[in-house]
Amino acid sequence: MTRPEARFVVLVLDGVGIGQAPDAARYGDEGSHTLGNLARVQPLQLPVLRELGLGNITPLKGIPPVAAPRAHYGRMREVSAGKDSTTGHWELAGIWLDRPFPTYPYGFPEELIARFISATGCGGVLGNRPASGTAILAELGDEHVRTGWPIVYTSADSVFQIAAHVDVIPLEVQYRYGQIARHEVCTGPHAVGRVIVRPFAGTSGAYQRINALRRDYALRPPKPLVMERLQQAGIRTIGIGKIGDLYAGVGFDVLYKTGSNQEGIARTREVLWEQQGPALVMTNLVDFDQLYGHRNDPRGFREALEAFDRALPEILQALRPGDVLVITADHGNDPTTPSTDHSRELVPLLVYQAGFSGPGRDLGLRETFADLAATIAEWFAVPYDGPGKSFASVCALAGFSP
């Protein structure tokens, strides 16, 4: 296969699942269907995604199938144990996990907290339980200012989070706490997916997180990512959004942090206009999950999806003949269920190639997220010995000629 000179773009719609996975019951997620349940309670207006074939994947209220979808369409299931963003993204990049990252529904063990206090010299911690980041600041912010002790908390995800006021604990000290937690505390059986430092500011009753100063210290992937194979072949790799946090910065030549879906879409469009040669561009759009799924906000979720649909033509217009665009997700986060956790779901798969006249083919149910990694490797003609089965030939992606 001749290596293409075009770009391969992956948009990960964080938390946008499309129906319970076959093993959803093991995770307490029977009945979860992020897009399906959302469409049932919040009528969706997604004309661009519909034209691409979203309604062809599975029945969705208000999004009927089209006779000639512009993209190939299907679903992917997760093989790895777990349902968090890190696990999902690692599988998309060709890594299976046989056991989930540790979570702490009742807070961290006393010995782990004692190790953190001893290693950092912070004197003590506040919190140590699962909590909403904004709620715990309102509850413990004043005590933190009084004592100088950092607030340590977790969530349904595999995270060790540290919050501190920028006027109480200097930023460089907060970041040092994060590094210590990552490399000296959260190790072995307590190797969480991410240690997150969350600086905040403000006064009593009005504390606010400063997201621009947030730092994530992710666990390094245990095996080579497909992105590293591209780097070895001299193919440029660009990550946008929280991609760098999820892969611990591994496998990407350039990383752009963004604070919202809008910023992520704008940066992706800019990169596509600027990048001349072959490249992989991978963008995570986190608002669906972070702002609406975890907060059980169907209306906000719908509005975010519709905003993405309105902005999607900007990405399509920035593609050049032969470029490939894949739209998928990393897990579900159904805002209509009582749970505020991620949901074990299948994820949508839309595969569009600029210049393709259609109609798109039904890719069916792919047996692993890693089919994406295998496809990227085959399309770029780089060695790959990881899991997954490429759908490049099924979609006739290879050998495109304008």
Stockholm file with secondary structure:
# STOCKHOLM 1.0

chainA/1-402         MTRPEARFVVLVLDGVGIGQAPDAARYGDEGSHTLGNLARVQPLQLPVLRELGLGNITPLKGIPPVAAPRAHYGRMREVSAGKDSTTGHWELAGIWLDRPFPTYPYGFPEELIARFISATGCGGVLGNRPASGTAILAELGDEHVRTGWPIVYTSADSVFQIAAHVDVIPLEVQYRYGQIARHEVCTGPHAVGRVIVRPFAGTSGAYQRINALRRDYALRPPKPLVMERLQQAGIRTIGIGKIGDLYAGVGFDVLYKTGSNQEGIARTREVLWEQQGPALVMTNLVDFDQLYGHRNDPRGFREALEAFDRALPEILQALRPGDVLVITADHGNDPTTPSTDHSRELVPLLVYQAGFSGPGRDLGLRETFADLAATIAEWFAVPYDGPGKSFASVCALAGFSP
#=GR chainA/1-402 SS CCCCSSEEEEEEETTCCCSBCTTGGGGTCTTCCHHHHHHHHSCCCCHHHHHHTHHHHSCCTTCCCCSSCSSEEEEECCCSSCCSHHHHHHHHTTCCCSSCCCCCTTCCCHHHHHHHHHHHTCCCCEEEEECCHHHHHHHHHHHHHHHCCCEEEECSSSEEEEEEETTTSCHHHHHHHHHHIIIIISCGGGCCSEEEEEEEECCTTCCEECGGGCEEEECCCSSCCHHHHHHHTTCEEEEESSHHHHTTTTTCSEEECCSSHHHHHHHHHHHHHHCCSCEEEEEEECHIIIIIITTTCHHHHHHHHHHHHHHHHHHHHHCCTTCEEEEECSSBCCTTSSCCSCBCBCEEEEEEETTCCSCCCEEEEESCTTHHHHHHHHHHTCCCCSSCCCCTTTTTCTTCCC
#=GC SS_cons         CCCCSSEEEEEEETTCCCSBCTTGGGGTCTTCCHHHHHHHHSCCCCHHHHHHTHHHHSCCTTCCCCSSCSSEEEEECCCSSCCSHHHHHHHHTTCCCSSCCCCCTTCCCHHHHHHHHHHHTCCCCEEEEECCHHHHHHHHHHHHHHHCCCEEEECSSSEEEEEEETTTSCHHHHHHHHHHIIIIISCGGGCCSEEEEEEEECCTTCCEECGGGCEEEECCCSSCCHHHHHHHTTCEEEEESSHHHHTTTTTCSEEECCSSHHHHHHHHHHHHHHCCSCEEEEEEECHIIIIIITTTCHHHHHHHHHHHHHHHHHHHHHCCTTCEEEEECSSBCCTTSSCCSCBCBCEEEEEEETTCCSCCCEEEEESCTTHHHHHHHHHHTCCCCSSCCCCTTTTTCTTCCC
//
